[in-house]
C-alpha cells in the first residue's frame, strides 16, 4: 500500500473512467468539491457519490457527473478532504486537502493543496 506522501513524492497519478475515479492510496473521503457541488454524504444511499476502499486503492463514483473529463475542464479541479485509512479520523491534523486535475487518456494529476487554500465548510 502506498501512502499519500509516497504518491505525491513519486508524482504518481490517479485514473478516471466516466464518473469513476481511482486513487492509488487507501483513504476515507470527508468532502468533495466539484464545480459548485459540495459533497459530504458518501453513504450507499447517497444520490451524489460513493466510495470504496480496496487493497492499494480507493474507488469513487460521482453519480451526478456522467464523465468527469467533459464536466471538469482543465482549468478546474476536483478537491477532496481525505484521511489515510490507518490514521485517526478525528484528529484534524490527519485531514489532507488534495486536488485532482483531469488530464488526457484517463489520467489524473494529484497535488496537495496548501493550508492557505480554504475549502468551504
Secondary structure, DSSP 4 states (H G I P E B T S, - for coil): ---HHHHHHTT--EEEETTEEEESS-EEEEEEEETTEEE---STT-SSEEEEEETTEEEEEETT-S-HHHHS-TT--EEEEEEETTS-TT-GGG-EEEEEEE-STTEEEEEEPPTTPPPP-
